[in-house]
Amino acid sequence: MIAEASYNLFISYAGADAPWVEGYLLDALKRADVRYLSEAALELGVPRVLEFERAVQQSQRTLLVISPTYLADGFSRFTDLLATSYGVETSSWPVIPLILHPVELPPRLAMLRAIDARDSARWEDAVAQLCAAAQRPIPGPAPRPDCPYPGMVPFSASDARFFYGRDAELRQMLLHLTHQRFMFVVGPSGSGAAPAVCWTRPSCPRPSAGFRAPTPATWDTMKRYRHL
């Protein structure tokens, strides 16, 4: 079964722990080229036990992200499934318990070597241990995202990916200038007043697909009003 496994790890976790698993762990494993199958990828409309069984059989190892919520969320049924797949003797299970929050391990898991991730200072070491188990190199540091604030440089069309959430305000601005000669856009430094004015121009891409661009005539009218 292990020789034919499609994944290095099947990762089982509680919904309450999804922010850490999906926001940190999976990203680190992906950068290390670890082939994993997580609960988020399980097929909808299929009984959960059947999906768990398929995932366990397709993976070399099963990673259990342990927390009080996980142990309270039907864990006993999952251990019964593991016992059916690998036998009652837990020491032979290809299962890795990862302790995310302080908890007393059930007897079946206490016999296994666990990874301690209760402290953020241990997270990198936890990833390194998982990479070693999957025989993958330890990933380097995650790339730093671009800073969305350009400083004292005006926003341009190339910055469209940083501008969102102002559709309603832009519509109000355009509607106002269709009927009024003046409009004051006031806000504290860094609040986005200047980009909001910029994004009413027809030449700038819209913040979202649902935003309707002003016509060139409308923008010409706005420019005339601005210089009055």
N, C-alpha and C positions, 0 to 999 in steps of 0.2 A: 504493500500500500504506500509506504513512504517513498519508494523508488519512483512511483508513478505520480507523486504529488505535484499539483500544479502551482502550489503556493508554498512559500517558506513558513508563513504564519497565518493562522486564523485568529483574529482578535475579537474577543468577546468582552463586552463592557455594558454597564448600565447607562441609561439615557442621561442621568444626572452627571455622568463623567464624560459625556461626549465633547464638551468644550476643550478639555485637556487632550483627549485621545485624537479628535479630529483636527484640533487647532495646533497641537504640538507634535504628538507622537507620530501620526501618519505622515506629516510633512518630513520629519527627520528620517523615517524609514524609506520614504520615496526618494530622498536625496542619496540614500545609501544603496538604492536599487534593490531593496528588499521587496520580494513579491509577497503581497499580503492580501488577505480577504477580510474585510471588516463586517460587522453586523449591519452597517449602513448599506452594504451592497447585497444583502439577502433579498431574495425575490419576494415581492408582495403577493398575497393571496395563497401562499403555500403554508401549511402548518409549520409553526416555528421549530418544533422538534425535528421535523424532516429536513428543514433547511440547516439546522445545526449539525445534523448527522452528515449531510452532504459536505458542509464546510470542513468538518473535522477530517473526513476521509480524503479530501482534496488537498490537505495541508500537511506539511512535515511536522509542525508543532502547533499547539494551541496556546495562545496567550490569554490568560484571564486577568483582566484589570480589576483588582480586588478593592472593594470599598464596602462600607456598611450597606449602602443601597444595592450594590451588586449581590451581596449575600442574601438580602431580603427579597430579591426579585427572581424567584423561581430557580435559585441556584441548585437546590437539591435535585431537581429534574435533570439539570445539565450534568451533574456528577453521575447520575444513573446512566445517562447516555454515554459518558466517557467510560464507565465501568463495562458497559455492553460492548463498546468498541475495542477497548484495550485490556479488559480483564479486571478482576477485583483488586489485584495487587497494584496499588497506586505507584509504587516506586518505579514501575516500568512504563508509566504513562509519559508520552512526549508532550507534557503540559508544563507551562511556565507561569507560575503565579507572579503577578506584578502588584505589589502592595502600594496603592495610591494614597490611601488614607489609613490611619491607625485602626486596626481591626484584629481580632483573634481569629486565626485561620482555623477552619474546620479540620477535624482529624485527618480526613482524606488528603487535604492539601498540605498539612503541616509536615508531611513526610517528604515533600518535594522542595527542591532548592528554589527559594523565592528571590525576586528582584525588589529591592527597597527603593521606592520612588516617592516616599512620604514627604521629602524635603526637595524644594526646587534645585538645591545645590547638587542633588544626586541624579537629576534627570539625564544629564549627558552620559553619566556612567551607566544608567539603565539602558539607554539607546546603544551604547557600546557593547553591552552584554548581549543584547538582542542581535546586533550585527554579527557578533562572534558566533552566536548560535546558528545564524543563517549563512555564515561564511561569506559575509559581505564586508567591504571596507567601511570604516567609521566615517560618517559624512562630515564634511567641513562645515564651518559656520554658515548659517543661512545668509543669503545676500541681503544687504540693507535696502529697504524700499526707497524709492525716490521721495524726497521731501515735497509735499503738495504745496508748500508756500514758497513762492519765488522771491520773496523779499521785496525790494523796491523796484521790481521789474513788472510791468503790466502783463496780465494774462493774455495769451494768444490762442490761436486755434489749436496749437500743439498741446495745450494744457486742458483740452476738453475732458480728458478722463478724470481730472480732479474736481470737476465742477458738476454738482448734482444737488437735487433737492430744492431748487428754486423755481420750478415750473410755474407755480401759482403766482409768485411775486412777479415773474417776467410777464405773465399774461396781464396782470393788473397794471404794470408799467405801460405796456403797449396800448391797452385799452384807455388808460388815462390820457396818453399823448395823442390818441386819436381824436379826443374831444377837448383837451385843454392845452393851453400854450406853454405852461410851465409845470415842472415837476422837480421836487427836491428829494434826492436820495441821500439820507443821512444815516450814519452808523459809526460806531467806534472803529479805531484802527484794527484791521484784521478781520472785520466782520463780513467782508465780501461785497461791499457796496460797489466798488469799482468793477469787479468782474461781472456783477449783475448788469451794470449798464453796458459793458462790452458785449455781453451775450445777447443783447437785443438787436445787435447788428446782423443783417442777413448773411454776411460773409463768414460768421462764426458758426461752427457746428452746434447743434442743439444739445443741451444737457441730457435730454432723453428723447427716445424715438417719438413719444407722444406730444412733444412740444411743437407748436406750429410757428414757423418762422414769419417775421414781419415781411411785408412786401418792400421792394426798394423804394416805392413812393412813400411808404410810411416812415422808413428810415430817413429819407431826404427831408421829410417834414420835421422829424425829430432833430436833425442836424440844424435846420433853420431855427427852430425854437431854442436850441442850445446857444446859438450865437446872438440871440436877441438881447 
